[in-house]
Amino acid sequence: MERYVAFDIGDKRIGVAISDPFNTYALPSQTYFRKGFKEDVAAIAAIAKEKGATVIICGLPVNFDGSEALQTEKTQRFIDALKCEANVPVVCEDERFTTKMAHDTLISEGMRREKRKNYVDALAAANILDGYLSRIKND
């Protein structure tokens, strides 16, 4: 049985989400606070293993028009390192608007700004994973 784990990779934090046992929806899991590139790659691979990932989904940031941005290159470098570290397939998923959607959700729930930073990345990862699950369901 497949188990998907998604990551929203940022410069300071990495959001983590996992699929439900039937792979129908995504659950925000945790936020990892970055320490250093090599340590972060190892930690993210360990989180994926701990969560039982059979496939890792990484959000890839692109510009509104789909072209690459500076953040795309940084994130792709991290993803390439993760592919070498993890023992499961790693795929990329368009992450346009996922963080904004996460912020909007938390704001609508009345969460204060200082608390949002602890949850927004995991919720963005869940949005990335939901997009991936919807796409593979329709393929």
FIKE-357947 format. One record per atom (N, C-alpha, C): residue number from 1; residue in three letters; x, y, z; atom name; chain. Coordinates in steps of 0.05 Angstrom, whole numbers. Example, Ala and Ser with C-alpha at 12.3 -4.5 7.8 and 13.67 -1.06 7.14 Angstrom:
 num residuo      X      Y      Z atomo cadena
   1     ala    264   -114    156     N      A
   1     ala    246    -90    156    CA      A
   1     ala    264    -66    156     C      A
   2     ser    257    -45    142     N      A
   2     ser    273    -21    143    CA      A
   2     ser    258      1    157     C      A
//
This chain:
 num residuo      X      Y      Z atomo cadena
   1     met     17    -24      0     N      A
   1     met      0      0      0    CA      A
   1     met     18     25      0     C      A
   2     glu     11     43    -17     N      A
   2     glu     26     68    -19    CA      A
   2     glu     21     86      5     C      A
   3     arg     41    101     13     N      A
   3     arg     38    122     33    CA      A
   3     arg     54    145     24     C      A
   4     tyr     41    168     20     N      A
   4     tyr     54    192     10    CA      A
   4     tyr     60    211     33     C      A
   5     val     84    223     31     N      A
   5     val     92    244     49    CA      A
   5     val    101    267     32     C      A
   6     ala     91    291     39     N      A
   6     ala     96    315     23    CA      A
   6     ala    112    335     40     C      A
   7     phe    128    350     26     N      A
   7     phe    144    371     39    CA      A
   7     phe    141    398     24     C      A
   8     asp    137    419     40     N      A
   8     asp    138    446     30    CA      A
   8     asp    164    457     39     C      A
   9     ile    183    459     20     N      A
   9     ile    211    466     27    CA      A
   9     ile    215    496     25     C      A
  10     gly    221    508     48     N      A
  10     gly    227    537     49    CA      A
  10     gly    255    542     59     C      A
  11     asp    262    567     59     N      A
  11     asp    289    574     68    CA      A
  11     asp    293    570     98     C      A
  12     lys    272    574    114     N      A
  12     lys    274    573    143    CA      A
  12     lys    259    548    155     C      A
  13     arg    238    540    141     N      A
  13     arg    222    518    152    CA      A
  13     arg    214    499    129     C      A
  14     ile    208    474    137     N      A
  14     ile    198    454    117    CA      A
  14     ile    173    442    129     C      A
  15     gly    151    446    115     N      A
  15     gly    125    435    124    CA      A
  15     gly    123    406    116     C      A
  16     val    110    390    133     N      A
  16     val    107    361    128    CA      A
  16     val     78    354    129     C      A
  17     ala     69    337    110     N      A
  17     ala     42    327    109    CA      A
  17     ala     43    298    101     C      A
  18     ile     24    282    110     N      A
  18     ile     22    254    103    CA      A
  18     ile     -6    248     92     C      A
  19     ser     -7    227     76     N      A
  19     ser    -33    219     66    CA      A
  19     ser    -47    202     86     C      A
  20     asp    -74    201     85     N      A
  20     asp    -89    183    102    CA      A
  20     asp    -84    154     92     C      A
  21     pro    -92    134    107     N      A
  21     pro    -86    106     99    CA      A
  21     pro    -97     98     72     C      A
  22     phe   -118    112     63     N      A
  22     phe   -130    105     37    CA      A
  22     phe   -121    124     14     C      A
  23     asn   -103    143     21     N      A
  23     asn    -93    162      1    CA      A
  23     asn   -115    178    -13     C      A
  24     thr   -134    187      3     N      A
  24     thr   -156    204     -7    CA      A
  24     thr   -152    233      1     C      A
  25     tyr   -139    238     23     N      A
  25     tyr   -134    266     31    CA      A
  25     tyr   -108    268     46     C      A
  26     ala    -99    293     50     N      A
  26     ala    -74    298     63    CA      A
  26     ala    -78    309     91     C      A
  27     leu    -60    302    109     N      A
  27     leu    -61    311    137    CA      A
  27     leu    -36    327    143     C      A
  28     pro    -38    352    152     N      A
  28     pro    -14    367    160    CA      A
  28     pro     -2    352    184     C      A
  29     ser     24    350    184     N      A
  29     ser     37    334    205    CA      A
  29     ser     55    351    224     C      A
  30     gln     74    365    213     N      A
  30     gln     93    380    230    CA      A
  30     gln    108    400    213     C      A
  31     thr    123    417    227     N      A
  31     thr    140    437    214    CA      A
  31     thr    168    432    224     C      A
  32     tyr    186    428    206     N      A
  32     tyr    215    424    212    CA      A
  32     tyr    229    451    209     C      A
  33     phe    244    459    229     N      A
  33     phe    258    484    228    CA      A
  33     phe    287    479    219     C      A
  34     arg    295    491    197     N      A
  34     arg    320    485    184    CA      A
  34     arg    344    492    200     C      A
  35     lys    366    476    197     N      A
  35     lys    391    480    212    CA      A
  35     lys    414    484    193     C      A
  36     gly    417    467    173     N      A
  36     gly    438    469    154    CA      A
  36     gly    432    449    132     C      A
  37     phe    441    454    108     N      A
  37     phe    433    438     84    CA      A
  37     phe    435    408     88     C      A
  38     lys    459    398     94     N      A
  38     lys    463    369     96    CA      A
  38     lys    447    357    119     C      A
  39     glu    446    371    142     N      A
  39     glu    431    362    164    CA      A
  39     glu    401    362    158     C      A
  40     asp    392    382    143     N      A
  40     asp    364    384    135    CA      A
  40     asp    356    361    116     C      A
  41     val    373    355     97     N      A
  41     val    367    333     78    CA      A
  41     val    365    307     93     C      A
  42     ala    384    302    111     N      A
  42     ala    383    277    127    CA      A
  42     ala    358    276    144     C      A
  43     ala    351    298    157     N      A
  43     ala    328    299    175    CA      A
  43     ala    302    294    159     C      A
  44     ile    300    306    136     N      A
  44     ile    276    303    119    CA      A
  44     ile    273    274    109     C      A
  45     ala    295    262    101     N      A
  45     ala    295    234     93    CA      A
  45     ala    287    216    117     C      A
  46     ala    296    223    140     N      A
  46     ala    289    207    164    CA      A
  46     ala    260    211    171     C      A
  47     ile    249    235    168     N      A
  47     ile    220    239    173    CA      A
  47     ile    204    223    154     C      A
  48     ala    211    223    128     N      A
  48     ala    197    207    108    CA      A
  48     ala    197    178    115     C      A
  49     lys    220    168    124     N      A
  49     lys    222    140    132    CA      A
  49     lys    205    134    156     C      A
  50     glu    206    152    176     N      A
  50     glu    190    149    201    CA      A
  50     glu    161    148    195     C      A
  51     lys    152    164    175     N      A
  51     lys    123    165    169    CA      A
  51     lys    115    142    150     C      A
  52     gly    134    126    142     N      A
  52     gly    128    103    125    CA      A
  52     gly    123    110     96     C      A
  53     ala    137    131     86     N      A
  53     ala    133    140     59    CA      A
  53     ala    142    119     39     C      A
  54     thr    125    114     19     N      A
  54     thr    133     98     -4    CA      A
  54     thr    139    117    -28     C      A
  55     val    129    141    -27     N      A
  55     val    134    162    -46    CA      A
  55     val    136    189    -31     C      A
  56     ile    155    205    -39     N      A
  56     ile    158    232    -27    CA      A
  56     ile    150    252    -48     C      A
  57     ile    133    271    -40     N      A
  57     ile    123    292    -58    CA      A
  57     ile    135    318    -48     C      A
  58     cys    150    332    -65     N      A
  58     cys    161    358    -57    CA      A
  58     cys    149    380    -74     C      A
  59     gly    141    401    -60     N      A
  59     gly    130    424    -74    CA      A
  59     gly    153    439    -89     C      A
  60     leu    148    446   -114     N      A
  60     leu    167    460   -130    CA      A
  60     leu    156    488   -136     C      A
  61     pro    169    509   -125     N      A
  61     pro    158    536   -130    CA      A
  61     pro    166    546   -158     C      A
  62     val    146    556   -171     N      A
  62     val    150    568   -198    CA      A
  62     val    135    595   -198     C      A
  63     asn    142    611   -218     N      A
  63     asn    128    637   -221    CA      A
  63     asn     99    632   -230     C      A
  64     phe     83    653   -228     N      A
  64     phe     55    652   -235    CA      A
  64     phe     51    640   -263     C      A
  65     asp     69    647   -282     N      A
  65     asp     66    638   -309    CA      A
  65     asp     78    610   -314     C      A
  66     gly     89    597   -292     N      A
  66     gly    100    571   -294    CA      A
  66     gly    130    570   -299     C      A
  67     ser    142    593   -303     N      A
  67     ser    171    594   -308    CA      A
  67     ser    186    591   -281     C      A
  68     glu    211    584   -284     N      A
  68     glu    228    581   -260    CA      A
  68     glu    234    607   -246     C      A
  69     ala    236    606   -220     N      A
  69     ala    243    629   -204    CA      A
  69     ala    270    623   -189     C      A
  70     leu    281    642   -175     N      A
  70     leu    305    637   -160    CA      A
  70     leu    300    615   -139     C      A
  71     gln    277    615   -126     N      A
  71     gln    270    595   -106    CA      A
  71     gln    268    568   -119     C      A
  72     thr    261    566   -144     N      A
  72     thr    259    541   -158    CA      A
  72     thr    286    526   -158     C      A
  73     glu    307    541   -164     N      A
  73     glu    334    530   -165    CA      A
  73     glu    342    520   -138     C      A
  74     lys    338    536   -117     N      A
  74     lys    345    528    -90    CA      A
  74     lys    330    503    -81     C      A
  75     thr    305    503    -87     N      A
  75     thr    289    480    -79    CA      A
  75     thr    297    455    -95     C      A
  76     gln    302    458   -120     N      A
  76     gln    310    435   -137    CA      A
  76     gln    336    423   -127     C      A
  77     arg    355    440   -118     N      A
  77     arg    380    430   -107    CA      A
  77     arg    375    413    -82     C      A
  78     phe    356    422    -65     N      A
  78     phe    349    406    -42    CA      A
  78     phe    336    380    -50     C      A
  79     ile    318    381    -69     N      A
  79     ile    304    357    -78    CA      A
  79     ile    324    337    -90     C      A
  80     asp    343    346   -106     N      A
  80     asp    363    329   -117    CA      A
  80     asp    379    314    -95     C      A
  81     ala    386    329    -74     N      A
  81     ala    401    317    -52    CA      A
  81     ala    383    297    -37     C      A
  82     leu    357    303    -34     N      A
  82     leu    339    285    -21    CA      A
  82     leu    336    259    -37     C      A
  83     lys    335    261    -63     N      A
  83     lys    333    237    -80    CA      A
  83     lys    356    218    -75     C      A
  84     cys    380    229    -70     N      A
  84     cys    404    213    -64    CA      A
  84     cys    402    201    -36     C      A
  85     glu    389    215    -18     N      A
  85     glu    388    206     10    CA      A
  85     glu    365    187     16     C      A
  86     ala    343    191      3     N      A
  86     ala    319    175      9    CA      A
  86     ala    320    149     -7     C      A
  87     asn    307    129      4     N      A
  87     asn    306    103    -10    CA      A
  87     asn    279     98    -23     C      A
  88     val    265    120    -29     N      A
  88     val    239    118    -43    CA      A
  88     val    238    139    -65     C      A
  89     pro    220    136    -84     N      A
  89     pro    218    156   -105    CA      A
  89     pro    211    184    -94     C      A
  90     val    223    205   -106     N      A
  90     val    217    232    -99    CA      A
  90     val    207    246   -124     C      A
  91     val    183    257   -122     N      A
  91     val    171    271   -145    CA      A
  91     val    164    300   -138     C      A
  92     cys    163    317   -158     N      A
  92     cys    157    345   -154    CA      A
  92     cys    128    351   -161     C      A
  93     glu    117    370   -147     N      A
  93     glu     89    379   -152    CA      A
  93     glu     89    409   -151     C      A
  94     asp     75    421   -170     N      A
  94     asp     72    450   -171    CA      A
  94     asp     60    460   -145     C      A
  95     glu     73    480   -132     N      A
  95     glu     63    489   -107    CA      A
  95     glu     52    518   -108     C      A
  96     arg     46    527   -132     N      A
  96     arg     35    554   -134    CA      A
  96     arg     10    557   -117     C      A
  97     phe      9    578   -101     N      A
  97     phe    -13    587    -85    CA      A
  97     phe    -18    570    -60     C      A
  98     thr     -2    549    -55     N      A
  98     thr     -8    531    -32    CA      A
  98     thr     -2    546     -6     C      A
  99     thr     19    562     -4     N      A
  99     thr     24    576     21    CA      A
  99     thr      3    598     25     C      A
 100     lys     -4    612      4     N      A
 100     lys    -25    633      6    CA      A
 100     lys    -51    620     16     C      A
 101     met    -58    597      5     N      A
 101     met    -83    583     13    CA      A
 101     met    -81    576     43     C      A
 102     ala    -57    567     51     N      A
 102     ala    -53    559     79    CA      A
 102     ala    -57    584     97     C      A
 103     his    -44    606     90     N      A
 103     his    -47    631    105    CA      A
 103     his    -76    639    107     C      A
 104     asp    -90    639     84     N      A
 104     asp   -118    646     84    CA      A
 104     asp   -135    629    102     C      A
 105     thr   -130    603    102     N      A
 105     thr   -144    585    119    CA      A
 105     thr   -140    591    149     C      A
 106     leu   -115    595    156     N      A
 106     leu   -109    601    184    CA      A
 106     leu   -120    628    193     C      A
 107     ile   -119    648    175     N      A
 107     ile   -130    674    181    CA      A
 107     ile   -161    672    185     C      A
 108     ser   -174    656    167     N      A
 108     ser   -203    653    169    CA      A
 108     ser   -211    639    195     C      A
 109     glu   -192    623    206     N      A
 109     glu   -198    609    231    CA      A
 109     glu   -191    626    255     C      A
 110     gly   -181    651    250     N      A
 110     gly   -175    669    272    CA      A
 110     gly   -148    665    285     C      A
 111     met   -130    650    273     N      A
 111     met   -104    646    285    CA      A
 111     met    -87    671    283     C      A
 112     arg    -74    677    306     N      A
 112     arg    -57    701    307    CA      A
 112     arg    -32    697    291     C      A
 113     arg    -21    719    281     N      A
 113     arg      2    719    263    CA      A
 113     arg     26    703    275     C      A
 114     glu     32    708    300     N      A
 114     glu     56    695    312    CA      A
 114     glu     53    665    315     C      A
 115     lys     28    655    316     N      A
 115     lys     23    626    318    CA      A
 115     lys     22    613    290     C      A
 116     arg     15    629    270     N      A
 116     arg     12    618    243    CA      A
 116     arg     38    606    232     C      A
 117     lys     61    618    239     N      A
 117     lys     86    608    227    CA      A
 117     lys     92    580    236     C      A
 118     asn     80    570    258     N      A
 118     asn     84    543    267    CA      A
 118     asn     67    523    251     C      A
 119     tyr     46    532    237     N      A
 119     tyr     27    515    224    CA      A
 119     tyr     26    518    194     C      A
 120     val     33    542    184     N      A
 120     val     28    548    156    CA      A
 120     val     43    529    137     C      A
 121     asp     67    522    143     N      A
 121     asp     83    505    125    CA      A
 121     asp     72    476    124     C      A
 122     ala     63    465    146     N      A
 122     ala     51    439    146    CA      A
 122     ala     25    439    131     C      A
 123     leu      9    460    134     N      A
 123     leu    -16    463    119    CA      A
 123     leu    -10    466     89     C      A
 124     ala     11    481     82     N      A
 124     ala     19    485     54    CA      A
 124     ala     27    457     42     C      A
 125     ala     42    442     58     N      A
 125     ala     50    415     49    CA      A
 125     ala     25    398     44     C      A
 126     ala      5    400     61     N      A
 126     ala    -20    386     58    CA      A
 126     ala    -34    394     32     C      A
 127     asn    -33    420     26     N      A
 127     asn    -45    430      1    CA      A
 127     asn    -30    418    -23     C      A
 128     ile     -3    417    -22     N      A
 128     ile     13    405    -43    CA      A
 128     ile      5    376    -47     C      A
 129     leu      3    361    -25     N      A
 129     leu     -4    333    -26    CA      A
 129     leu    -33    329    -36     C      A
 130     asp    -51    346    -28     N      A
 130     asp    -79    344    -38    CA      A
 130     asp    -79    347    -68     C      A
 131     gly    -64    366    -78     N      A
 131     gly    -62    371   -107    CA      A
 131     gly    -51    346   -121     C      A
 132     tyr    -30    334   -110     N      A
 132     tyr    -19    310   -122    CA      A
 132     tyr    -39    287   -121     C      A
 133     leu    -52    282    -98     N      A
 133     leu    -71    261    -96    CA      A
 133     leu    -94    264   -116     C      A
 134     ser   -103    289   -120     N      A
 134     ser   -125    294   -139    CA      A
 134     ser   -115    288   -168     C      A
 135     arg    -91    296   -173     N      A
 135     arg    -80    292   -200    CA      A
 135     arg    -77    262   -207     C      A
 136     ile    -66    246   -188     N      A
 136     ile    -62    218   -194    CA      A
 136     ile    -88    203   -195     C      A
 137     lys   -108    213   -180     N      A
 137     lys   -134    200   -180    CA      A
 137     lys   -147    204   -207     C      A
 138     asn   -142    227   -220     N      A
 138     asn   -155    233   -246    CA      A
 138     asn   -139    223   -269     C      A
 139     asp   -115    213   -265     N      A
 139     asp    -98    203   -287    CA      A
 139     asp   -106    175   -295     C      A
//
